[in-house]
């Protein structure tokens, strides 16, 4: 169990994904609980974390959705599963000594092993049986060729008003601090400017949220955009409200107004910088569109 990821204690998978996006092509500290003991590890986040379509499974991390082993519902004839001796009703308790709980994690492991033979331990009617299976490419990826038993049922758990209020406060707090951290990492070159999204990127995300079921993705995106715009507008940069507040503070200390001509020059420079940054971000957004994916190296 992951108890710490990049300095965040007891993170959920959303937080792990968020921290991975912030640390593309970098190594982060990870703390895990394993067998009642604590292990401090290091984890290298792949460079693909910069991409908008980054999947945390590409980094070799997949969440555990259910505690039990993978159940076998059906065996396809002539497949590695049949040759290994797997039968319908078996439960795969370990693969090469590793417990797997979902088919997606087992598939990811087989791709990483590139079809190497695997030592399986299965539970068959209460008896533990060891066997060896050699995955084969059944379509475009390595597989054993069995159908897994029914997956975990997902249920809704509506929050009470006090829990929802606490959750919303925590969400706003963490995302507000995230904006500041992203800006800090931009100046220290730990986050690429191309990872930011502008109008085109926001439009793409809005379209994806509109296609999703339920209202949560739509409201969630609206909240994130509003929160980010609010925090950015308070930054002490000329033209923005934060810049106006900074000028007022300076004038209150000086006890006189700043020369209007100086203000105009500062505003002109700030306007040019903001427009240049906007053009760059829009160009970056357009280059990420699937239409231009074939021209990328």
C-alpha positions as CSV (number, residue, x, y, z in Angstrom):
1,X,0.0,0.0,0.0
2,X,1.3,3.5,-0.9
3,X,1.5,5.6,2.2
4,X,3.5,8.4,0.7
5,X,4.2,9.7,-2.8
6,X,6.3,12.8,-3.5
7,X,5.9,14.1,0.0
8,X,2.1,13.6,0.1
9,X,0.9,11.3,3.0
10,X,-1.7,8.6,2.4
11,X,-2.5,9.8,-1.2
12,X,-5.5,8.5,-3.2
13,X,-5.0,7.6,-6.8
14,X,-6.1,11.0,-8.0
15,X,-3.3,12.6,-6.0
16,X,-0.7,10.0,-7.2
17,X,-1.7,10.9,-10.8
18,X,-1.5,14.6,-10.0
19,X,2.0,14.3,-8.5
20,X,3.2,12.1,-11.4
21,X,2.1,14.8,-13.9
22,X,4.1,17.3,-12.0
23,X,7.2,15.2,-12.0
24,X,7.5,14.0,-15.6
25,X,10.9,12.4,-16.3
26,X,12.0,12.8,-12.6
27,X,12.5,10.5,-9.7
28,X,10.2,10.9,-6.6
29,X,10.2,9.4,-3.2
30,X,7.6,6.7,-2.5
31,X,6.8,5.1,0.9
32,X,5.0,1.8,0.9
33,X,3.6,-0.5,3.6
34,X,4.6,-4.0,2.9
35,X,3.9,-7.0,5.1
36,X,3.6,-4.8,8.2
37,X,6.8,-2.9,7.6
38,X,7.6,0.4,5.9
39,X,9.8,0.6,2.8
40,X,11.2,3.8,1.4
41,X,11.6,3.6,-2.4
42,X,12.3,5.8,-5.3
43,X,10.2,5.9,-8.4
44,X,11.1,7.3,-11.9
45,X,8.1,8.9,-13.5
46,X,8.2,8.4,-17.3
47,X,8.5,11.4,-19.7
48,X,5.1,10.5,-21.1
49,X,3.5,12.0,-18.0
50,X,3.8,15.3,-19.9
51,X,1.1,14.2,-22.3
52,X,-2.6,15.0,-21.8
53,X,-3.5,11.4,-22.4
54,X,-1.1,10.0,-19.8
55,X,-2.3,6.9,-18.1
56,X,-0.8,6.1,-14.7
57,X,-0.7,2.4,-15.7
58,X,2.0,3.3,-18.3
59,X,4.2,4.0,-15.3
60,X,3.5,0.5,-14.0
61,X,1.2,1.6,-11.2
62,X,-2.3,0.2,-11.2
63,X,-4.8,0.5,-8.3
64,X,-6.1,-2.5,-6.4
65,X,-9.9,-2.6,-6.8
66,X,-10.6,-5.9,-5.0
67,X,-8.8,-7.9,-2.4
68,X,-9.3,-11.4,-3.7
69,X,-7.4,-13.3,-6.4
70,X,-8.3,-13.4,-10.1
71,X,-11.0,-15.9,-10.8
72,X,-11.1,-18.0,-14.0
73,X,-14.5,-18.2,-15.6
74,X,-13.6,-19.8,-19.0
75,X,-10.6,-21.2,-20.9
76,X,-10.2,-20.7,-24.6
77,X,-9.0,-23.9,-26.4
78,X,-5.5,-24.0,-27.7
79,X,-4.3,-21.0,-25.6
80,X,-1.4,-20.9,-23.1
81,X,-3.9,-21.1,-20.2
82,X,-5.2,-24.5,-21.5
83,X,-1.7,-25.7,-22.1
84,X,-0.6,-24.7,-18.6
85,X,-3.5,-26.7,-17.1
86,X,-5.8,-23.8,-15.9
87,X,-9.4,-24.7,-15.5
88,X,-12.7,-22.8,-15.1
89,X,-13.3,-22.1,-11.5
90,X,-9.6,-21.8,-10.6
91,X,-8.4,-18.7,-8.7
92,X,-4.9,-17.4,-9.5
93,X,-3.4,-16.6,-6.1
94,X,0.1,-15.6,-7.4
95,X,2.2,-15.1,-10.5
96,X,6.0,-15.4,-10.1
97,X,5.3,-14.9,-6.4
98,X,3.3,-11.7,-6.9
99,X,-0.4,-11.5,-5.9
100,X,-2.6,-10.0,-8.6
101,X,-6.2,-8.8,-8.1
102,X,-7.3,-7.5,-11.5
103,X,-6.8,-8.7,-15.1
104,X,-5.4,-5.2,-16.0
105,X,-2.5,-5.6,-13.6
106,X,-1.7,-9.1,-14.8
107,X,-1.8,-8.0,-18.4
108,X,0.6,-5.1,-17.7
109,X,2.9,-7.5,-16.0
110,X,2.9,-9.9,-19.0
111,X,3.7,-7.0,-21.3
112,X,6.6,-6.0,-19.1
113,X,7.9,-9.6,-19.1
114,X,7.6,-9.9,-22.9
115,X,6.2,-13.4,-22.9
116,X,8.6,-15.0,-20.5
117,X,7.3,-18.2,-18.8
118,X,5.5,-17.5,-15.5
119,X,5.1,-19.6,-12.3
120,X,1.5,-19.7,-11.4
121,X,-0.1,-20.8,-8.1
122,X,-3.8,-21.4,-8.3
123,X,-6.5,-22.3,-5.8
124,X,-8.6,-25.2,-7.1
125,X,-11.4,-26.3,-4.7
126,X,-9.2,-25.4,-1.7
127,X,-6.1,-27.1,-3.0
128,X,-3.0,-25.1,-4.0
129,X,-1.6,-26.1,-7.4
130,X,1.6,-24.9,-9.0
131,X,2.0,-24.7,-12.8
132,X,4.0,-22.8,-15.4
133,X,2.4,-20.8,-18.2
134,X,4.0,-19.1,-21.2
135,X,2.0,-16.1,-22.4
136,X,1.6,-15.7,-26.2
137,X,0.6,-12.8,-28.4
138,X,-3.1,-13.5,-29.1
139,X,-3.8,-10.2,-30.8
140,X,-1.4,-7.3,-30.2
141,X,-0.4,-8.1,-26.6
142,X,0.7,-11.0,-24.5
143,X,-2.2,-13.0,-23.0
144,X,-2.9,-16.4,-21.4
145,X,-6.3,-16.8,-23.0
146,X,-8.9,-17.0,-20.2
147,X,-12.0,-15.1,-19.3
148,X,-11.9,-13.7,-15.8
149,X,-14.8,-14.2,-13.4
150,X,-17.2,-11.4,-12.7
151,X,-15.6,-8.2,-11.7
152,X,-16.3,-6.2,-8.5
153,X,-19.6,-4.4,-8.3
154,X,-19.4,-0.7,-8.0
155,X,-21.8,1.1,-5.7
156,X,-22.5,4.8,-5.1
157,X,-21.8,6.3,-1.7
158,X,-23.4,9.7,-1.5
159,X,-21.8,12.0,1.1
160,X,-23.5,13.7,3.9
161,X,-23.6,17.5,4.0
162,X,-20.8,17.8,6.5
163,X,-18.6,15.3,4.7
164,X,-19.2,17.1,1.4
165,X,-18.3,20.4,2.9
166,X,-15.1,19.1,4.3
167,X,-14.2,17.4,1.0
168,X,-14.9,20.6,-0.9
169,X,-12.7,22.7,1.4
170,X,-9.9,20.2,1.1
171,X,-10.3,20.2,-2.7
172,X,-10.1,24.0,-3.0
173,X,-7.1,24.1,-0.6
174,X,-5.1,21.4,-2.4
175,X,-5.8,22.8,-5.9
176,X,-5.1,26.4,-4.8
177,X,-1.7,25.3,-3.6
178,X,-1.2,23.2,-6.7
179,X,-1.4,26.4,-8.9
180,X,1.4,28.0,-6.8
181,X,3.5,24.8,-7.0
182,X,3.1,24.5,-10.8
183,X,4.3,28.1,-11.2
184,X,7.3,27.4,-8.9
185,X,8.2,24.3,-10.9
186,X,7.9,26.3,-14.2
187,X,10.5,28.8,-13.0
188,X,12.8,26.0,-11.7
189,X,12.4,24.1,-15.1
190,X,10.9,21.0,-13.4
191,X,7.6,21.4,-15.3
192,X,7.5,22.2,-19.1
193,X,5.4,25.1,-20.3
194,X,4.0,22.7,-22.9
195,X,2.2,20.9,-20.1
196,X,-0.1,23.9,-19.5
197,X,-3.4,24.1,-21.3
198,X,-5.0,27.2,-22.9
199,X,-8.3,27.9,-24.6
200,X,-7.9,25.0,-27.1
201,X,-6.9,22.5,-24.3
202,X,-9.8,23.7,-22.1
203,X,-12.2,23.2,-25.1
204,X,-11.0,19.6,-25.6
205,X,-11.4,18.8,-21.9
206,X,-14.9,20.4,-21.9
207,X,-15.8,18.2,-24.9
208,X,-14.6,15.1,-23.1
209,X,-16.4,16.0,-19.9
210,X,-19.6,16.6,-21.9
211,X,-19.4,13.1,-23.4
212,X,-19.0,11.5,-20.0
213,X,-22.0,10.2,-18.0
214,X,-23.1,11.8,-14.8
215,X,-22.6,15.4,-13.8
216,X,-19.4,15.0,-11.7
217,X,-16.9,15.5,-14.6
218,X,-18.7,18.6,-15.9
219,X,-19.0,20.3,-12.5
220,X,-15.4,19.1,-11.6
221,X,-13.9,20.7,-14.7
222,X,-15.9,24.0,-14.1
223,X,-14.7,24.1,-10.5
224,X,-11.0,23.5,-11.4
225,X,-11.1,26.2,-14.2
226,X,-12.8,28.8,-11.9
227,X,-10.4,28.1,-9.1
228,X,-7.3,28.3,-11.3
229,X,-8.5,31.5,-12.9
230,X,-9.2,33.0,-9.5
231,X,-5.8,32.2,-8.1
232,X,-4.0,33.3,-11.3
233,X,-5.9,36.6,-11.3
234,X,-4.5,37.3,-7.8
235,X,-0.9,36.9,-8.8
236,X,1.1,40.1,-8.3
237,X,1.5,40.7,-12.1
238,X,0.6,44.0,-13.8
239,X,-2.8,44.1,-15.5
240,X,-4.1,41.3,-13.2
241,X,-6.1,42.2,-10.1
242,X,-3.1,41.0,-8.0
243,X,-0.9,43.5,-9.8
244,X,-3.4,46.3,-9.0
245,X,-3.3,45.3,-5.3
246,X,0.5,45.3,-5.4
247,X,0.5,48.8,-6.9
248,X,-1.9,50.0,-4.2
249,X,0.3,48.5,-1.5
250,X,3.4,50.2,-2.9
251,X,1.6,53.5,-3.1
252,X,0.3,53.2,0.4
253,X,3.9,52.7,1.6
254,X,5.2,55.6,-0.5
255,X,2.1,57.7,0.5
256,X,1.9,59.0,-3.1
257,X,0.8,57.8,-6.5
258,X,3.2,56.1,-8.9
259,X,3.9,58.2,-11.9
260,X,1.2,57.5,-14.5
261,X,3.8,57.3,-17.4
262,X,5.7,54.6,-15.5
263,X,2.4,52.7,-14.9
264,X,1.6,52.9,-18.6
265,X,5.0,51.5,-19.6
266,X,4.7,48.7,-17.1
267,X,1.2,47.8,-18.3
268,X,2.4,47.9,-21.9
269,X,5.2,45.5,-21.2
270,X,2.9,43.2,-19.2
271,X,0.3,43.2,-22.0
272,X,2.9,42.2,-24.6
273,X,4.2,39.4,-22.3
274,X,0.7,38.0,-21.6
275,X,-0.2,38.1,-25.3
276,X,3.0,36.4,-26.3
277,X,2.5,33.7,-23.6
278,X,-1.1,33.2,-24.7
279,X,-0.1,32.7,-28.4
280,X,2.6,30.2,-27.3
281,X,0.1,28.2,-25.2
282,X,-2.5,28.2,-28.0
283,X,0.1,27.0,-30.4
284,X,1.1,24.3,-28.0
285,X,-2.5,23.3,-27.5
286,X,-3.0,23.0,-31.3
287,X,0.2,20.9,-31.7
288,X,-1.3,18.4,-29.2
289,X,-4.4,17.8,-31.3
290,X,-4.7,14.3,-32.8
291,X,-4.6,15.9,-36.3
292,X,-0.9,16.8,-35.8
293,X,0.1,13.7,-33.8
294,X,1.6,12.1,-37.0
295,X,4.1,14.9,-37.4
296,X,5.6,14.5,-33.9
297,X,9.0,12.6,-33.7
